[in-house]
Amino acid sequence: MSVAVVNPFAADTVNVQDHGGIQLQLAVSHVGVLVFQNISKINSFSWAKIRKLCFKRKKFVIKMHPDGVVS
């Protein structure tokens, strides 16, 4: 019998590295962009707070609204 790991956030993850070389996983879901390290969620970015998503060459950037300013 094999056991499968089920993602509780119902989103596929993509393997990435941060600027320090640490292996992370990114997932896009109905709540926003989620960041995992191993199987633990370490951060999340709500769609309401995201101003812009940028991907240029191998760099992915999430630009956020300033605190208190949400359109």
N, C-alpha and C positions, 0 to 999 in steps of 0.2 A: 504494500500500500504506500503510495507516495503522498506527500503533503505539499500543497501549493500555497505560496504566500499570496494572500489577497490584499490588494491595496484598498484600505478603508475609505479613501477619498475618490474612488472610481475614476482615476485619471492615470493615463500612461506616463511613465517617467522617462526622462532623457538624461543620460550620464553627461556631466560637465565637470570642469575644474574651476575653482576660484583663482584669484590672482596669486594666491600663495601655493597653488598646486594641490589643494585639498579636493578629494573626490566628493562630488555632490550629485544629487538628482533634482531636476526641475520637473514640475508637473503643472499643466494648465487645467483648471477646473472651473466650475460655475462660480466659485468664491473668488478666484483670482489666480495668481501664480504662487505655487507652493514650493518650498525648498526643503529637501530631505538630506540627511547625512546618515548613511546606512538605511535603517528603516524608521528613523525618528524624524519627525517634522521639526525643523529648527527655525523656520521663518515662513511667513506668508505675506503676500502683498495683495490687498483687496482691490478689485476693479475700480471701486469708487475713489480710491486714493492714487491710482496709477494715472499719471499724466501722459506718458509716452513710453513705448517699448522700442528700443533701437537694437539692430543687429548689423554690425559692420565687420567684415572679415571674420575673425574668430572671437569678437568681443560682443557680449550681450549686456545691454544696460537697461535698467528700469528707472525711469525718471518719475519722481513722486510729486504730487501737489504739496506746496508748503503747508505746514501745520495750520489747521483751521480753515484752509481754502480748498473747498471741494466743489466742483461744478456739477 
